Amino acid sequence: MKFVTAAVFPALLAGAVMAQEAQLSKEEDCRYQAQVAAAVQKARLDGVREKKVAEAIARSKPDWPARYNNAIPIFAGAVYGMKKRELRKVDLGAQWMEMCLSGGQPPASE
């Protein structure tokens, strides 16, 4: 849950702005944000350096709207601050989706 607390406010704010601009449903917006979080996690676990993460993710041709690429550096700061052994134990995409849909509140069990 360290990831969620480190990235929650700036990323949720960025996500809310993106959703307003595109008039996406909350679920769609959260899904795209979760996909970005998962992509950054995968890049980190694959050994991509932080300064190359946006480029590496772009090469994978993600299916989210291009404006969600703006969230990559926000997520990268939090994800690259975690130890890889911590990252292997969590599904950041699922965590982010759950938290985003709940309005930004971390699950009570954490």
C-alpha positions in Angstrom: 0.0 0.0 0.0 3.1 2.2 0.1 2.6 2.9 -3.6 -0.9 4.0 -3.2 -0.1 6.5 -0.4 2.9 7.9 -2.3 1.1 8.5 -5.6 -2.5 8.9 -4.6 -3.2 12.7 -4.5 -1.3 13.9 -7.6 -2.3 11.0 -9.7 -6.0 11.1 -8.7 -6.0 14.8 -9.4 -4.4 14.2 -12.8 -6.9 11.5 -13.5 -9.8 13.6 -12.6 -8.7 16.4 -14.9 -8.2 13.8 -17.7 -11.7 12.4 -17.1 -13.3 15.8 -17.2 -11.6 16.7 -20.5 -12.6 13.4 -22.2 -15.9 13.1 -20.4 -15.1 9.5 -19.5 -17.0 7.5 -16.9 -15.3 7.1 -13.6 -14.9 3.4 -14.3 -13.2 4.1 -17.7 -11.0 6.7 -16.2 -10.0 4.4 -13.3 -9.3 1.5 -15.7 -7.0 3.6 -17.8 -5.2 4.9 -14.7 -4.8 1.3 -13.5 -3.4 0.2 -16.8 -0.8 3.0 -16.6 0.1 1.9 -13.1 0.4 -1.7 -14.2 2.6 -0.7 -17.2 5.0 1.3 -15.0 5.2 -1.7 -12.6 5.9 -4.1 -15.4 8.6 -1.8 -16.9 10.3 -1.5 -13.5 10.3 -5.3 -13.0 11.6 -5.7 -16.6 14.6 -3.5 -15.7 13.7 -0.4 -17.6 15.4 2.7 -16.2 13.1 5.3 -14.8 14.2 8.0 -17.3 13.3 5.6 -20.1 10.0 4.3 -18.8 7.7 6.6 -20.8 9.6 5.7 -24.0 9.5 1.9 -23.2 5.7 2.1 -22.5 5.1 4.1 -25.7 6.8 1.3 -27.7 4.4 -1.2 -26.3 1.5 0.8 -28.0 -0.8 0.9 -25.0 -4.5 1.1 -25.7 -5.3 4.0 -23.4 -5.9 7.5 -24.7 -2.6 9.4 -25.3 -3.3 12.0 -22.6 -2.9 9.2 -20.0 0.8 9.1 -20.9 1.0 12.3 -18.8 0.5 10.1 -15.7 3.5 7.9 -16.4 6.0 10.2 -14.6 3.7 10.5 -11.6 3.4 6.8 -11.3 7.0 6.2 -12.1 8.2 8.4 -9.2 6.3 6.2 -6.7 6.9 2.9 -8.4 10.7 3.4 -8.8 10.8 4.5 -5.2 9.8 1.0 -4.2 12.0 -2.0 -3.9 11.6 -4.7 -6.6 10.9 -7.3 -4.0 7.9 -5.2 -2.8 6.7 -4.7 -6.4 6.7 -8.5 -7.0 4.2 -9.0 -4.2 1.5 -6.6 -5.4 -0.7 -6.0 -8.4 -0.5 -2.2 -8.6 -3.1 -2.0 -11.4 -5.7 -3.9 -9.3 -4.8 -1.8 -6.2 -5.1 1.4 -8.1 -8.4 0.4 -9.7 -9.9 -0.4 -6.3 -8.7 2.8 -4.7 -9.7 4.9 -7.7 -13.3 3.5 -7.7 -13.6 4.0 -4.0 -12.8 7.7 -4.4 -9.2 7.6 -3.4 -9.5 6.0 0.0 -7.1 3.1 0.6 -8.8 -0.2 1.5 -9.5 -0.5 5.3 -7.5 -3.7 5.6 -4.3 -2.1 4.6 
